[in-house]
Amino acid sequence: MVDRLKDSEDKLLESLFRSDPVPDDGFSLKIMSRIKRRVWIRRLTLPAAFVIGAAIAVKPLSQLVVTFSKFLTMIPTDVGSLSLSNFPQFSTVFLGGVLLVGIMMVTKMLEE
């Protein structure tokens, strides 16, 4: 039944698609190799930039850690009513973080 509904334009398109491919003398292969090369370049650029940036940031980061550790030694361990025993346990903080992430995901889904 579908064959009966085809008009002349559909038959022309079918005949064009059935024809032999046009010889391109390797043009398609050159284009495909360039596309593959660009994909690999894009895949390697971000990790390479990360490694270079990390190498540049090692010295300032080490200086920051040393300065921060010196700063922590200056702060008394019990400042007024603020002590480590007043902070919630790790499991409570973790569950709160999971709840926060869940709420953020639900709000993102509701926006869409």
Secondary structure by P-SEA (a helix, b strand, c coil): cccccccaaaaaaaaaaacccccccaaaaaaaaaaaaaaaaaaaaaaaaaaaaaaaaaaaaaaaaaaaaaaaaacccccccccccccccaaaaaaaaaaaaaaaaaaaaaac
